[in-house]
Amino acid sequence: MNSLLGYFWAGLIFASIAWYGFLVFYVGWKAGREIRVLTRTLGAAKAQDQVTK
């Protein structure tokens, strides 16, 4: 019984670490994409502003 409980907690800890790692990389990937889109949008707006002046 004690060994089963140890395996359960070890599995739970490893699963939570894997979940946290997945979330860190997933949110970082999504944020990186959004930053690239934002940079392009702001660059285009700046170029359009310079053309109109």
C-alpha distance matrix in Angstrom:
0.0 3.8 5.5 5.2 6.4 8.8 10.1 10.7 12.6 14.4 15.4 16.6 18.6 20.1 21.1 22.7 24.6 25.8 26.9 28.8 30.4 31.5 33.0 34.8 36.5 37.2 38.9 40.7 42.0 43.2 44.8 46.6 48.0 49.2 50.8 52.7 54.0 55.0 56.8 58.7 59.6 60.9 62.8 64.5 65.4 66.8 68.9 70.1 71.1 73.0 74.9 76.0 77.4
3.8 0.0 3.8 5.5 5.2 6.3 8.8 9.9 10.8 12.4 14.3 15.4 16.6 18.4 19.9 21.2 22.8 24.4 25.7 27.1 28.7 30.2 31.7 33.2 35.0 36.0 37.5 39.1 40.7 42.0 43.4 45.1 46.8 47.9 49.3 51.3 52.8 53.6 55.3 57.4 58.4 59.4 61.3 63.2 64.0 65.3 67.4 68.8 69.6 71.5 73.5 74.7 75.9
5.5 3.8 0.0 3.8 5.4 5.0 6.3 8.6 10.0 10.5 12.2 14.2 15.3 16.4 18.1 20.0 21.1 22.4 24.1 25.7 26.9 28.3 30.2 31.6 33.0 34.2 36.0 37.5 38.8 40.3 41.9 43.3 45.0 46.4 47.7 49.5 51.1 52.1 53.7 55.6 56.8 58.0 59.6 61.5 62.6 63.8 65.8 67.3 68.2 70.0 71.9 73.2 74.5
5.2 5.5 3.8 0.0 3.8 5.4 5.2 6.2 8.8 9.9 10.5 12.3 14.3 15.4 16.3 18.3 20.0 20.9 22.3 24.3 25.7 26.7 28.4 30.3 31.7 32.4 34.3 36.0 37.2 38.5 40.2 41.8 43.2 44.6 46.2 47.9 49.3 50.4 52.2 54.0 55.0 56.3 58.1 59.8 60.8 62.3 64.2 65.5 66.6 68.5 70.3 71.5 72.9
6.4 5.2 5.4 3.8 0.0 3.8 5.5 5.0 6.3 8.5 9.8 10.5 12.3 14.2 15.2 16.5 18.4 19.9 20.9 22.5 24.3 25.6 26.9 28.6 30.4 31.2 32.7 34.5 36.0 37.2 38.7 40.4 42.0 43.1 44.6 46.6 47.9 48.8 50.6 52.6 53.5 54.7 56.6 58.4 59.2 60.6 62.7 64.0 64.9 66.8 68.7 69.8 71.1
8.8 6.3 5.0 5.4 3.8 0.0 3.8 5.4 5.3 6.0 8.5 9.8 10.5 12.2 14.0 15.3 16.5 18.2 19.8 21.1 22.5 24.1 25.7 27.0 28.7 30.0 31.5 33.0 34.5 36.0 37.3 38.9 40.7 41.9 43.2 45.1 46.7 47.6 49.1 51.2 52.4 53.4 55.1 57.1 58.0 59.2 61.3 62.8 63.6 65.4 67.4 68.7 69.9
10.1 8.8 6.3 5.2 5.5 3.8 0.0 3.8 5.5 5.0 5.9 8.4 9.8 10.4 11.9 14.0 15.3 16.2 17.9 19.8 20.9 22.1 24.0 25.6 26.9 28.0 29.9 31.4 32.6 34.1 35.8 37.2 38.7 40.2 41.6 43.3 44.9 46.0 47.6 49.4 50.6 51.9 53.5 55.3 56.4 57.8 59.6 61.1 62.2 63.9 65.8 67.1 68.5
10.7 9.9 8.6 6.2 5.0 5.4 3.8 0.0 3.8 5.5 5.2 6.1 8.7 10.0 10.4 12.2 14.3 15.3 16.3 18.3 19.9 20.9 22.4 24.3 25.9 26.5 28.3 30.1 31.4 32.5 34.2 35.9 37.4 38.6 40.2 42.0 43.3 44.4 46.2 48.1 49.0 50.3 52.2 53.8 54.8 56.2 58.2 59.5 60.5 62.4 64.2 65.4 66.8
12.6 10.8 10.0 8.8 6.3 5.3 5.5 3.8 0.0 3.8 5.4 4.9 6.1 8.5 9.7 10.4 12.2 14.1 15.1 16.4 18.2 19.7 20.9 22.5 24.4 25.4 26.7 28.4 30.1 31.3 32.6 34.4 36.1 37.2 38.5 40.6 42.0 42.8 44.5 46.6 47.6 48.6 50.5 52.4 53.2 54.5 56.6 58.0 58.8 60.7 62.7 63.8 65.1
14.4 12.4 10.5 9.9 8.5 6.0 5.0 5.5 3.8 0.0 3.8 5.4 5.1 6.1 8.5 9.9 10.6 12.2 14.1 15.4 16.5 18.2 20.0 21.2 22.7 24.1 25.8 27.0 28.6 30.2 31.5 32.9 34.8 36.1 37.3 39.2 40.8 41.8 43.3 45.3 46.5 47.6 49.2 51.2 52.2 53.4 55.4 56.9 57.9 59.6 61.5 62.9 64.1
15.4 14.3 12.2 10.5 9.8 8.5 5.9 5.2 5.4 3.8 0.0 3.8 5.5 5.2 6.0 8.5 9.9 10.4 12.0 14.1 15.2 16.2 18.2 19.9 21.2 22.1 24.0 25.6 26.7 28.2 29.9 31.3 32.8 34.3 35.8 37.5 38.9 40.1 41.7 43.6 44.7 46.0 47.7 49.4 50.5 51.9 53.8 55.2 56.3 58.1 59.9 61.2 62.6
16.6 15.4 14.2 12.3 10.5 9.8 8.4 6.1 4.9 5.4 3.8 0.0 3.8 5.5 5.1 6.1 8.6 9.9 10.4 12.2 14.2 15.2 16.4 18.3 20.1 20.8 22.3 24.2 25.6 26.7 28.2 30.0 31.5 32.6 34.2 36.2 37.5 38.4 40.2 42.2 43.0 44.2 46.2 47.9 48.7 50.2 52.2 53.5 54.4 56.4 58.3 59.4 60.8
18.6 16.6 15.3 14.3 12.3 10.5 9.8 8.7 6.1 5.1 5.5 3.8 0.0 3.8 5.5 5.2 6.2 8.6 9.9 10.6 12.3 14.2 15.4 16.6 18.6 19.9 21.1 22.6 24.4 25.8 26.9 28.5 30.4 31.5 32.7 34.8 36.4 37.1 38.7 40.9 41.9 42.9 44.7 46.7 47.5 48.7 50.8 52.3 53.1 54.9 56.9 58.2 59.3
20.1 18.4 16.4 15.4 14.2 12.2 10.4 10.0 8.5 6.1 5.2 5.5 3.8 0.0 3.8 5.4 5.1 6.1 8.5 9.9 10.5 12.2 14.2 15.3 16.6 18.1 19.9 21.1 22.5 24.2 25.6 26.9 28.7 30.2 31.4 33.1 34.8 35.9 37.3 39.3 40.6 41.7 43.3 45.2 46.3 47.5 49.4 51.0 52.0 53.6 55.6 57.0 58.3
21.1 19.9 18.1 16.3 15.2 14.0 11.9 10.4 9.7 8.5 6.0 5.1 5.5 3.8 0.0 3.8 5.5 5.1 6.1 8.6 9.8 10.4 12.2 14.2 15.5 16.2 18.1 19.8 20.9 22.3 24.0 25.6 27.0 28.4 30.0 31.6 33.0 34.2 35.9 37.7 38.8 40.1 41.8 43.5 44.6 46.0 47.9 49.3 50.4 52.2 54.0 55.3 56.7
22.7 21.2 20.0 18.3 16.5 15.3 14.0 12.2 10.4 9.9 8.5 6.1 5.2 5.4 3.8 0.0 3.8 5.4 5.0 6.1 8.5 9.8 10.5 12.2 14.3 15.1 16.3 18.1 19.8 20.9 22.2 24.1 25.7 26.7 28.1 30.2 31.6 32.4 34.1 36.2 37.1 38.2 40.1 41.9 42.8 44.1 46.2 47.6 48.4 50.3 52.3 53.4 54.7
24.6 22.8 21.1 20.0 18.4 16.5 15.3 14.3 12.2 10.6 9.9 8.6 6.2 5.1 5.5 3.8 0.0 3.8 5.4 5.1 6.1 8.6 9.9 10.6 12.4 14.1 15.4 16.5 18.3 20.0 21.0 22.4 24.5 25.7 26.8 28.7 30.5 31.3 32.7 34.8 36.1 37.0 38.7 40.7 41.7 42.8 44.8 46.4 47.3 48.9 51.0 52.3 53.5
25.8 24.4 22.4 20.9 19.9 18.2 16.2 15.3 14.1 12.2 10.4 9.9 8.6 6.1 5.1 5.4 3.8 0.0 3.8 5.5 5.1 6.1 8.6 9.9 10.7 12.0 14.2 15.3 16.4 18.2 19.8 21.0 22.6 24.3 25.6 27.1 28.8 30.0 31.5 33.3 34.6 35.9 37.4 39.2 40.5 41.7 43.5 45.1 46.2 47.9 49.7 51.2 52.5
26.9 25.7 24.1 22.3 20.9 19.8 17.9 16.3 15.1 14.1 12.0 10.4 9.9 8.5 6.1 5.0 5.4 3.8 0.0 3.8 5.4 5.1 6.2 8.7 10.1 10.4 12.1 14.1 15.3 16.3 18.0 19.8 21.2 22.3 24.0 25.8 27.1 28.2 30.0 31.8 32.8 34.1 35.9 37.6 38.6 40.1 42.0 43.3 44.4 46.3 48.0 49.3 50.7
28.8 27.1 25.7 24.3 22.5 21.1 19.8 18.3 16.4 15.4 14.1 12.2 10.6 9.9 8.6 6.1 5.1 5.5 3.8 0.0 3.8 5.4 5.1 6.2 8.8 9.8 10.6 12.1 14.2 15.4 16.3 18.1 20.1 21.0 22.2 24.3 25.9 26.5 28.2 30.4 31.3 32.3 34.2 36.1 36.9 38.2 40.3 41.7 42.5 44.3 46.3 47.6 48.8
30.4 28.7 26.9 25.7 24.3 22.5 20.9 19.9 18.2 16.5 15.2 14.2 12.3 10.5 9.8 8.5 6.1 5.1 5.4 3.8 0.0 3.8 5.4 5.1 6.3 8.5 10.1 10.6 12.3 14.3 15.4 16.4 18.5 20.0 21.0 22.7 24.6 25.6 26.8 28.9 30.3 31.3 32.8 34.8 36.0 37.1 38.9 40.6 41.6 43.2 45.1 46.6 47.8
31.5 30.2 28.3 26.7 25.6 24.1 22.1 20.9 19.7 18.2 16.2 15.2 14.2 12.2 10.4 9.8 8.6 6.1 5.1 5.4 3.8 0.0 3.8 5.5 5.4 6.0 8.5 9.8 10.5 12.2 14.1 15.3 16.6 18.3 19.8 21.3 22.8 24.1 25.7 27.4 28.6 30.1 31.6 33.3 34.5 35.9 37.6 39.1 40.4 42.1 43.7 45.2 46.7
33.0 31.7 30.2 28.4 26.9 25.7 24.0 22.4 20.9 20.0 18.2 16.4 15.4 14.2 12.2 10.5 9.9 8.6 6.2 5.1 5.4 3.8 0.0 3.8 5.5 5.0 5.9 8.2 9.7 10.4 11.8 13.9 15.3 16.2 17.9 19.9 21.1 22.0 23.8 25.8 26.7 27.9 29.8 31.5 32.4 33.9 35.8 37.1 38.2 40.1 41.9 43.1 44.5
34.8 33.2 31.6 30.3 28.6 27.0 25.6 24.3 22.5 21.2 19.9 18.3 16.6 15.3 14.2 12.2 10.6 9.9 8.7 6.2 5.1 5.5 3.8 0.0 3.8 5.6 5.5 6.0 8.6 10.1 10.5 12.1 14.4 15.4 16.2 18.3 20.1 20.8 22.1 24.4 25.6 26.4 28.1 30.2 31.2 32.2 34.3 35.9 36.7 38.4 40.4 41.8 43.0
36.5 35.0 33.0 31.7 30.4 28.7 26.9 25.9 24.4 22.7 21.2 20.1 18.6 16.6 15.5 14.3 12.4 10.7 10.1 8.8 6.3 5.4 5.5 3.8 0.0 3.8 5.6 5.0 6.0 8.6 9.8 10.3 12.3 14.2 15.1 16.5 18.5 19.7 20.8 22.7 24.3 25.4 26.7 28.7 30.1 31.2 32.8 34.6 35.8 37.2 39.0 40.7 42.0
37.2 36.0 34.2 32.4 31.2 30.0 28.0 26.5 25.4 24.1 22.1 20.8 19.9 18.1 16.2 15.1 14.1 12.0 10.4 9.8 8.5 6.0 5.0 5.6 3.8 0.0 3.8 5.4 5.1 6.2 8.6 9.9 10.8 12.4 14.2 15.6 16.9 18.3 20.0 21.6 22.8 24.3 25.9 27.4 28.7 30.2 31.9 33.2 34.6 36.4 37.9 39.4 41.0
38.9 37.5 36.0 34.3 32.7 31.5 29.9 28.3 26.7 25.8 24.0 22.3 21.1 19.9 18.1 16.3 15.4 14.2 12.1 10.6 10.1 8.5 5.9 5.5 5.6 3.8 0.0 3.8 5.4 5.1 6.0 8.5 9.9 10.4 12.0 14.2 15.4 16.1 18.0 20.0 20.8 22.0 24.0 25.7 26.5 28.0 30.0 31.3 32.3 34.2 36.0 37.2 38.6
40.7 39.1 37.5 36.0 34.5 33.0 31.4 30.1 28.4 27.0 25.6 24.2 22.6 21.1 19.8 18.1 16.5 15.3 14.1 12.1 10.6 9.8 8.2 6.0 5.0 5.4 3.8 0.0 3.8 5.5 5.1 6.0 8.6 9.8 10.3 12.3 14.3 15.0 16.2 18.4 19.8 20.7 22.2 24.3 25.4 26.4 28.3 30.0 31.0 32.6 34.5 36.0 37.2
42.0 40.7 38.8 37.2 36.0 34.5 32.6 31.4 30.1 28.6 26.7 25.6 24.4 22.5 20.9 19.8 18.3 16.4 15.3 14.2 12.3 10.5 9.7 8.6 6.0 5.1 5.4 3.8 0.0 3.8 5.5 5.1 6.3 8.7 9.9 10.8 12.6 14.3 15.4 16.9 18.6 20.1 21.2 22.9 24.5 25.8 27.2 28.9 30.3 31.8 33.4 35.1 36.6
43.2 42.0 40.3 38.5 37.2 36.0 34.1 32.5 31.3 30.2 28.2 26.7 25.8 24.2 22.3 20.9 20.0 18.2 16.3 15.4 14.3 12.2 10.4 10.1 8.6 6.2 5.1 5.5 3.8 0.0 3.8 5.5 5.2 6.3 8.7 10.1 10.8 12.3 14.3 15.7 16.6 18.3 20.0 21.3 22.5 24.3 25.9 27.1 28.5 30.4 31.9 33.2 34.9
44.8 43.4 41.9 40.2 38.7 37.3 35.8 34.2 32.6 31.5 29.9 28.2 26.9 25.6 24.0 22.2 21.0 19.8 18.0 16.3 15.4 14.1 11.8 10.5 9.8 8.6 6.0 5.1 5.5 3.8 0.0 3.8 5.4 5.0 6.1 8.6 9.9 10.3 12.1 14.2 15.1 16.1 18.0 19.8 20.7 22.0 24.0 25.4 26.4 28.2 30.1 31.4 32.7
46.6 45.1 43.3 41.8 40.4 38.9 37.2 35.9 34.4 32.9 31.3 30.0 28.5 26.9 25.6 24.1 22.4 21.0 19.8 18.1 16.4 15.3 13.9 12.1 10.3 9.9 8.5 6.0 5.1 5.5 3.8 0.0 3.8 5.4 5.1 6.3 8.8 9.8 10.5 12.5 14.3 15.3 16.4 18.5 19.9 20.9 22.5 24.3 25.6 27.0 28.7 30.5 31.8
48.0 46.8 45.0 43.2 42.0 40.7 38.7 37.4 36.1 34.8 32.8 31.5 30.4 28.7 27.0 25.7 24.5 22.6 21.2 20.1 18.5 16.6 15.3 14.4 12.3 10.8 9.9 8.6 6.3 5.2 5.4 3.8 0.0 3.8 5.5 5.2 6.3 8.6 10.0 10.8 12.4 14.3 15.4 16.8 18.5 20.0 21.3 22.7 24.4 26.0 27.3 29.0 30.7
49.2 47.9 46.4 44.6 43.1 41.9 40.2 38.6 37.2 36.1 34.3 32.6 31.5 30.2 28.4 26.7 25.7 24.3 22.3 21.0 20.0 18.3 16.2 15.4 14.2 12.4 10.4 9.8 8.7 6.3 5.0 5.4 3.8 0.0 3.8 5.4 5.1 6.0 8.5 9.9 10.4 12.1 14.0 15.3 16.3 18.1 19.8 20.9 22.2 24.2 25.7 27.0 28.7
50.8 49.3 47.7 46.2 44.6 43.2 41.6 40.2 38.5 37.3 35.8 34.2 32.7 31.4 30.0 28.1 26.8 25.6 24.0 22.2 21.0 19.8 17.9 16.2 15.1 14.2 12.0 10.3 9.9 8.7 6.1 5.1 5.5 3.8 0.0 3.8 5.5 5.0 6.0 8.6 9.8 10.4 12.0 14.1 15.1 16.1 18.1 19.7 20.7 22.3 24.2 25.7 26.9
52.7 51.3 49.5 47.9 46.6 45.1 43.3 42.0 40.6 39.2 37.5 36.2 34.8 33.1 31.6 30.2 28.7 27.1 25.8 24.3 22.7 21.3 19.9 18.3 16.5 15.6 14.2 12.3 10.8 10.1 8.6 6.3 5.2 5.4 3.8 0.0 3.8 5.5 5.1 6.3 8.6 10.0 10.5 12.3 14.3 15.3 16.5 18.3 19.9 21.1 22.7 24.6 26.1
54.0 52.8 51.1 49.3 47.9 46.7 44.9 43.3 42.0 40.8 38.9 37.5 36.4 34.8 33.0 31.6 30.5 28.8 27.1 25.9 24.6 22.8 21.1 20.1 18.5 16.9 15.4 14.3 12.6 10.8 9.9 8.8 6.3 5.1 5.5 3.8 0.0 3.8 5.5 5.2 6.1 8.6 9.8 10.6 12.3 14.2 15.3 16.5 18.2 20.0 21.2 22.7 24.6
55.0 53.6 52.1 50.4 48.8 47.6 46.0 44.4 42.8 41.8 40.1 38.4 37.1 35.9 34.2 32.4 31.3 30.0 28.2 26.5 25.6 24.1 22.0 20.8 19.7 18.3 16.1 15.0 14.3 12.3 10.3 9.8 8.6 6.0 5.0 5.5 3.8 0.0 3.8 5.4 5.0 6.1 8.4 9.8 10.4 12.1 14.1 15.2 16.2 18.3 19.9 21.1 22.7
56.8 55.3 53.7 52.2 50.6 49.1 47.6 46.2 44.5 43.3 41.7 40.2 38.7 37.3 35.9 34.1 32.7 31.5 30.0 28.2 26.8 25.7 23.8 22.1 20.8 20.0 18.0 16.2 15.4 14.3 12.1 10.5 10.0 8.5 6.0 5.1 5.5 3.8 0.0 3.8 5.5 5.2 6.0 8.5 9.8 10.4 12.1 14.1 15.1 16.4 18.3 20.1 21.3
58.7 57.4 55.6 54.0 52.6 51.2 49.4 48.1 46.6 45.3 43.6 42.2 40.9 39.3 37.7 36.2 34.8 33.3 31.8 30.4 28.9 27.4 25.8 24.4 22.7 21.6 20.0 18.4 16.9 15.7 14.2 12.5 10.8 9.9 8.6 6.3 5.2 5.4 3.8 0.0 3.8 5.5 5.0 6.1 8.6 9.8 10.5 12.2 14.1 15.3 16.5 18.5 20.2
59.6 58.4 56.8 55.0 53.5 52.4 50.6 49.0 47.6 46.5 44.7 43.0 41.9 40.6 38.8 37.1 36.1 34.6 32.8 31.3 30.3 28.6 26.7 25.6 24.3 22.8 20.8 19.8 18.6 16.6 15.1 14.3 12.4 10.4 9.8 8.6 6.1 5.0 5.5 3.8 0.0 3.8 5.4 5.2 6.2 8.6 9.9 10.5 12.2 14.3 15.4 16.7 18.6
60.9 59.4 58.0 56.3 54.7 53.4 51.9 50.3 48.6 47.6 46.0 44.2 42.9 41.7 40.1 38.2 37.0 35.9 34.1 32.3 31.3 30.1 27.9 26.4 25.4 24.3 22.0 20.7 20.1 18.3 16.1 15.3 14.3 12.1 10.4 10.0 8.6 6.1 5.2 5.5 3.8 0.0 3.8 5.4 5.0 6.1 8.5 9.7 10.3 12.3 14.2 15.4 16.6
62.8 61.3 59.6 58.1 56.6 55.1 53.5 52.2 50.5 49.2 47.7 46.2 44.7 43.3 41.8 40.1 38.7 37.4 35.9 34.2 32.8 31.6 29.8 28.1 26.7 25.9 24.0 22.2 21.2 20.0 18.0 16.4 15.4 14.0 12.0 10.5 9.8 8.4 6.0 5.0 5.4 3.8 0.0 3.8 5.4 5.1 6.1 8.6 9.8 10.6 12.4 14.4 15.6
64.5 63.2 61.5 59.8 58.4 57.1 55.3 53.8 52.4 51.2 49.4 47.9 46.7 45.2 43.5 41.9 40.7 39.2 37.6 36.1 34.8 33.3 31.5 30.2 28.7 27.4 25.7 24.3 22.9 21.3 19.8 18.5 16.8 15.3 14.1 12.3 10.6 9.8 8.5 6.1 5.2 5.4 3.8 0.0 3.8 5.4 5.1 6.1 8.5 9.9 10.6 12.5 14.5
65.4 64.0 62.6 60.8 59.2 58.0 56.4 54.8 53.2 52.2 50.5 48.7 47.5 46.3 44.6 42.8 41.7 40.5 38.6 36.9 36.0 34.5 32.4 31.2 30.1 28.7 26.5 25.4 24.5 22.5 20.7 19.9 18.5 16.3 15.1 14.3 12.3 10.4 9.8 8.6 6.2 5.0 5.4 3.8 0.0 3.8 5.5 5.1 6.1 8.7 9.9 10.7 12.5
66.8 65.3 63.8 62.3 60.6 59.2 57.8 56.2 54.5 53.4 51.9 50.2 48.7 47.5 46.0 44.1 42.8 41.7 40.1 38.2 37.1 35.9 33.9 32.2 31.2 30.2 28.0 26.4 25.8 24.3 22.0 20.9 20.0 18.1 16.1 15.3 14.2 12.1 10.4 9.8 8.6 6.1 5.1 5.4 3.8 0.0 3.8 5.4 5.0 6.2 8.7 10.1 10.8
68.9 67.4 65.8 64.2 62.7 61.3 59.6 58.2 56.6 55.4 53.8 52.2 50.8 49.4 47.9 46.2 44.8 43.5 42.0 40.3 38.9 37.6 35.8 34.3 32.8 31.9 30.0 28.3 27.2 25.9 24.0 22.5 21.3 19.8 18.1 16.5 15.3 14.1 12.1 10.5 9.9 8.5 6.1 5.1 5.5 3.8 0.0 3.8 5.4 5.2 6.3 8.9 10.2
70.1 68.8 67.3 65.5 64.0 62.8 61.1 59.5 58.0 56.9 55.2 53.5 52.3 51.0 49.3 47.6 46.4 45.1 43.3 41.7 40.6 39.1 37.1 35.9 34.6 33.2 31.3 30.0 28.9 27.1 25.4 24.3 22.7 20.9 19.7 18.3 16.5 15.2 14.1 12.2 10.5 9.7 8.6 6.1 5.1 5.4 3.8 0.0 3.8 5.5 5.1 6.4 8.9
71.1 69.6 68.2 66.6 64.9 63.6 62.2 60.5 58.8 57.9 56.3 54.4 53.1 52.0 50.4 48.4 47.3 46.2 44.4 42.5 41.6 40.4 38.2 36.7 35.8 34.6 32.3 31.0 30.3 28.5 26.4 25.6 24.4 22.2 20.7 19.9 18.2 16.2 15.1 14.1 12.2 10.3 9.8 8.5 6.1 5.0 5.4 3.8 0.0 3.8 5.4 5.3 6.5
73.0 71.5 70.0 68.5 66.8 65.4 63.9 62.4 60.7 59.6 58.1 56.4 54.9 53.6 52.2 50.3 48.9 47.9 46.3 44.3 43.2 42.1 40.1 38.4 37.2 36.4 34.2 32.6 31.8 30.4 28.2 27.0 26.0 24.2 22.3 21.1 20.0 18.3 16.4 15.3 14.3 12.3 10.6 9.9 8.7 6.2 5.2 5.5 3.8 0.0 3.8 5.5 5.4
74.9 73.5 71.9 70.3 68.7 67.4 65.8 64.2 62.7 61.5 59.9 58.3 56.9 55.6 54.0 52.3 51.0 49.7 48.0 46.3 45.1 43.7 41.9 40.4 39.0 37.9 36.0 34.5 33.4 31.9 30.1 28.7 27.3 25.7 24.2 22.7 21.2 19.9 18.3 16.5 15.4 14.2 12.4 10.6 9.9 8.7 6.3 5.1 5.4 3.8 0.0 3.8 5.6
76.0 74.7 73.2 71.5 69.8 68.7 67.1 65.4 63.8 62.9 61.2 59.4 58.2 57.0 55.3 53.4 52.3 51.2 49.3 47.6 46.6 45.2 43.1 41.8 40.7 39.4 37.2 36.0 35.1 33.2 31.4 30.5 29.0 27.0 25.7 24.6 22.7 21.1 20.1 18.5 16.7 15.4 14.4 12.5 10.7 10.1 8.9 6.4 5.3 5.5 3.8 0.0 3.8
77.4 75.9 74.5 72.9 71.1 69.9 68.5 66.8 65.1 64.1 62.6 60.8 59.3 58.3 56.7 54.7 53.5 52.5 50.7 48.8 47.8 46.7 44.5 43.0 42.0 41.0 38.6 37.2 36.6 34.9 32.7 31.8 30.7 28.7 26.9 26.1 24.6 22.7 21.3 20.2 18.6 16.6 15.6 14.5 12.5 10.8 10.2 8.9 6.5 5.4 5.6 3.8 0.0
